[in-house]
């Protein structure tokens, strides 16, 4: 039983890591798009 709960914990940890990474990546992508826009406009 303990093993199962540990599995679940590690899974949710992985999930939150992935979500954090995804958010970070989204932010970075937005920044990159903004930079491209700036370059194209100038």
trRosetta pair geometry for C-beta under 8 A, 3 or more apart (Angstrom, degrees):
i j d omega theta_ij theta_ji phi_ij phi_ji
1 4 5.9 -53 -157 29 33 111
1 5 6.8 26 151 -13 65 104
2 5 5.9 -57 -152 38 35 107
2 6 6.3 37 150 -20 67 106
3 6 5.6 -57 -153 36 30 114
3 7 6.4 36 149 -23 65 103
4 7 5.5 -50 -152 31 34 115
4 8 6.5 33 151 -18 65 103
5 8 5.5 -49 -149 35 36 113
5 9 6.4 42 150 -23 65 102
6 9 5.5 -50 -148 33 33 114
6 10 6.4 28 156 -15 66 104
7 10 6.1 -59 -149 38 28 105
7 11 6.2 30 152 -22 64 109
8 11 5.6 -56 -149 35 30 114
8 12 6.4 24 157 -15 66 105
9 12 6.1 -59 -150 38 28 103
9 13 6.3 31 151 -21 64 107
10 13 5.4 -51 -148 35 34 116
10 14 6.4 40 152 -21 65 102
11 14 5.7 -52 -153 34 32 112
11 15 6.4 34 149 -22 64 105
12 15 5.2 -48 -146 34 37 117
12 16 6.4 35 156 -18 67 101
13 16 6.0 -56 -149 36 30 105
13 17 6.4 33 151 -20 63 105
14 17 5.6 -57 -152 35 31 114
14 18 6.3 31 153 -20 66 105
15 18 5.7 -55 -151 34 31 111
15 19 6.4 31 151 -19 65 105
16 19 5.4 -50 -146 36 36 114
16 20 6.3 40 153 -21 66 102
17 20 5.7 -54 -150 35 31 111
17 21 6.3 32 151 -18 64 106
18 21 5.6 -54 -149 37 32 113
18 22 6.2 35 151 -24 65 105
19 22 5.5 -52 -147 33 31 114
19 23 6.4 30 154 -18 65 103
20 23 5.8 -54 -150 35 31 109
20 24 6.3 31 152 -19 65 107
21 24 5.6 -57 -149 37 30 113
21 25 6.1 31 154 -20 66 107
22 25 5.7 -55 -148 36 29 112
22 26 6.4 34 152 -22 64 103
23 26 5.6 -51 -149 32 32 113
23 27 6.5 32 153 -19 65 103
24 27 5.8 -55 -153 34 31 110
24 28 6.3 29 151 -17 66 107
25 28 5.6 -54 -147 38 33 112
25 29 6.2 35 153 -23 66 104
26 29 5.7 -54 -148 33 30 112
26 30 6.5 32 153 -20 64 103
27 30 5.8 -55 -154 33 32 112
27 31 6.5 32 150 -19 65 104
28 31 5.6 -54 -151 35 34 112
28 32 6.3 34 152 -20 67 105
29 32 5.6 -53 -149 36 33 112
29 33 6.4 34 152 -20 65 104
30 33 5.7 -55 -151 35 32 112
30 34 6.4 33 151 -20 65 104
31 34 5.6 -55 -152 34 32 112
31 35 6.4 33 152 -20 66 104
32 35 5.6 -52 -150 34 33 113
32 36 6.5 35 151 -19 65 103
33 36 5.6 -53 -151 35 33 112
33 37 6.4 36 150 -21 65 103
34 37 5.5 -52 -150 34 33 113
34 38 6.4 36 152 -20 65 103
35 38 5.6 -52 -150 34 32 113
35 39 6.4 33 152 -19 65 105
36 39 5.7 -55 -149 36 32 111
36 40 6.2 26 155 -16 66 108
37 40 5.9 -59 -147 39 29 107
37 41 6.1 24 157 -18 66 111
38 41 5.9 -61 -145 37 27 107
38 42 6.3 10 164 -10 65 112
39 42 6.4 -67 -145 40 25 99
